[in-house]
Amino acid sequence: MNAREPAIASRSRFERLRDMLVSDELEFLMEAHNGLSARIVREAGFNGIWASGLAISAQFGVRDNNEASWTQVVDTLEFMADASDLPILLDGDTGYGNFNNVRRLVRKLEQRGIAGVCIEDKQFPKTNSFIGGERQPLADVDEFCGKIKAGKDSQSEASFSIVARVEALIAGWGLDEALERAEAYRQAGADAILIHSKLSRPDEILAFAREWAGRAPLVIVPTKYYSTPTEVFRKAGISTVIWANHLVRAAASSMQAVAKEIRESETLVNVEDRIASVEEIFRLQDADEYAAAERVYLSASHKPGAAIVLAASRGRGLEAVTAERPKVMLPVAGKPLLRWLVDAFKKQGINDIAVVGGYRADAIDATGIKLVVNEAHAQTGELASLACAVDAGALTADTVLSYGDLLFRSYILRDLAESEAPFTVVVDSSQSHASNSSVRDFAYCSTPDDRALFGRKTLLQRIHSGRPGAAPPDGRWIGLLSVRGQGIERMRTMLAELRLKPDFDALDVPALLNALIDAGEAVEVQYVHGHWCGVNDLEDFRRAGDFAHAQTPFAVARNGQGGTL
């Protein structure tokens, strides 16, 4: 940051460009042609941007003779203005038509915060000045003056700048013609004059500057006479120097070299360390700002940002099919049980998924997940696995905790993600499980499920692991729990307290939920009536296949352990 930036930043882009044009110091504009290059120009420390017609055409892959429409150019400028707060001077070619086109162009540029436009006195459609410039006809002076006047009359921003580019030297019409045209354009209202030359020496530019004698700000583009010391321009009274096309040229040469190397070597090894990292591209795209905004604005989106899946067990009653793999890798309707669960999370926008493995963790497909291993899985229970996940950095954001042997209809996870409560559990009010000896985790709640569309808030009072007690339960906890907001730290604190107990290694998640309830925490209940399936034994495994097939498009409805589908 230079010493002028605090004062500059308080002024509009229009004012800052005008300040640069009329400044007593030599100023510099750097070429940019899209949002990325505009951000690079800003980070390099330049105070303004030249939106080069050649460079913008090149990045479209078309010629610099108005093959890119002016609306396409303006669309590109909008991205550049969004990516950088620097004032932008557009290389507006001939104004894209007659005086009326210039009037509309000025209005559209102002709407997008573009600080000024440079128009050249050639005929539409134009061709780049360095391609047969001496054969290109120039515009009628009076007609071009009309464009300048139309543009100035159309501007609503007092400091919007119109720079008139004189092509007489390029076309070989001589110094006198160049001076006459420049003076006419100044009197028509041009805020500055750009005098152009294709010679490799600055002689005719310096001669023009001497004769011009500071009548209006003078802008130059030393693309051809680049070896001239910059101090020469200062002494000549030049206002602004435009470095006109060097970023697009640098990008082209680098891309050519990298593409050639990769094609010939058929590997990335030789180029990866010589190009910008993916992280640098993310930085230039302002990914950190998005992440910060996401934390602010998605806090009320009701979707947890993470999931923890407890999947350490081999599965009692499933030994016949889990000799080489854990229960979560059993194939169900063509893909592993764990993949059904992971895909369900990802469809709800939950992409940060920690899976706690144990038995045959080496056989778990870790694609799209973070695998955490409970090395003591044979001697410990569910809370020990959860503690492993917490120690590995999980449970820091809104989180869904899930058993690893679940299949469920998508609305169950969707509704759970939309809960605003610190703690929410999913309870199946169907009593069709009572005859299944593998069923456990019976839930006792503040009110039973009346199947109403808009029921009262229901709180969990107790989960009873094993067979239900004398009083009939209100349903069964299916193994899904949402923890969000203040509940995250409360659960971490309770888990830490339970870890101090001598029987911690034997505790399950219901023990954690009951401890939270005993501590006065409110655990809300989301009732469902079927529409899910757990895999606890071979019969469940068979039913899981039926359930999964019923989730495919146009599947025939059938009954499974989780109720009518």
Summary of the structure (lengths in Angstrom):
residues: 565
radius of gyration: 35.1
end to end distance: 63.7
largest distance: 108.6
contacts: 1849
relative contact order: 0.08
helix: 40%
strand: 18%
